[in-house]
Amino acid sequence: MTEDRGKLDLTRRLEEADATIVELRQRINELMAISKSHQNLMGKQIVENEELKKDNKALAKQIDDYFNARLDSVRKSGI
């Protein structure tokens, strides 16, 4: 069946616009789902990063305390 409406037919243009709108809404929904997923991943990464910072500080303090204790013991022994 051939299309008898021309390119400027308003009903045809409205149908095409409606189809485009449906496609765009679907794409928006897909992108919103991707964005939500990325937000969740970023949230987890931020929490993990903060935990690692705390662990790093604790380890640095342990190392500092260890070397200070060793230095104190060397000083006390008079070596």
N, C-alpha and C positions, 0 to 999 in steps of 0.2 A: 504494500500500500504506500503510495507516495504522499508526501507532505504537501498539502495544498496551501498552507499558510506561509506567508513570506516572513523574512527576517524581522520585519517591523511589526508583526502582528502582536498586539498587546497580550492576549491570552497566552500565546506561545512564550513571550518574554517573561510573563509572570510564572509560568510553569518551570522555565529554566532557572529563574531566580529562586523559586521555592526548592528546587532540587539542589541548587548550590548552597542554600541556607542549611538544608538538612545535612549535607556533607560537611559543612563548616562546623555545625554543632557537634557532629560526631567527632571531628578532629579536636575540637575544644575539649570534649569529654576525655579523649585519649590523653591529651596534653595535661589536663588537670590531674589525671591519675598518675602520670609520670611525675609531675611536680610533687604530689603528695608522697609518693614513694621516695623521691629525693630528699624531701623534708625529713621523713622518718630516718633515712640513712644518715643525714647530716646531724640530726639530733643524737643518734647513737655514737657517731664519730666524735662529737663534741664532748659527750659524757666520758667516753673512753680516753680522749685526750686529757681531760681534767684529771682523771684517775692516774694516768701515766705521769702527769706533772707532779702530783702528790707523791707518787712512788719515787720519782726521781729526786725530789727534795729530801725524802726520808733516807734514801740511799746515800745521798751526798752528806747528810748529817751523820749517818753511821760511819762513813769513811773518815770524815773529819774527826769524829769522836775517837775512832780507832787510832788514827795517827797522833792525835793529841795525847792519848793514853800512852802510846809507845814512846813519844817524846818525853813525857813526864817520867816514865820509868827509866829512861836513859839518863835523864838529868839527875834523878834521885840516886842512881847507881854510881854516878860520878865518872862514867866512862868517857 
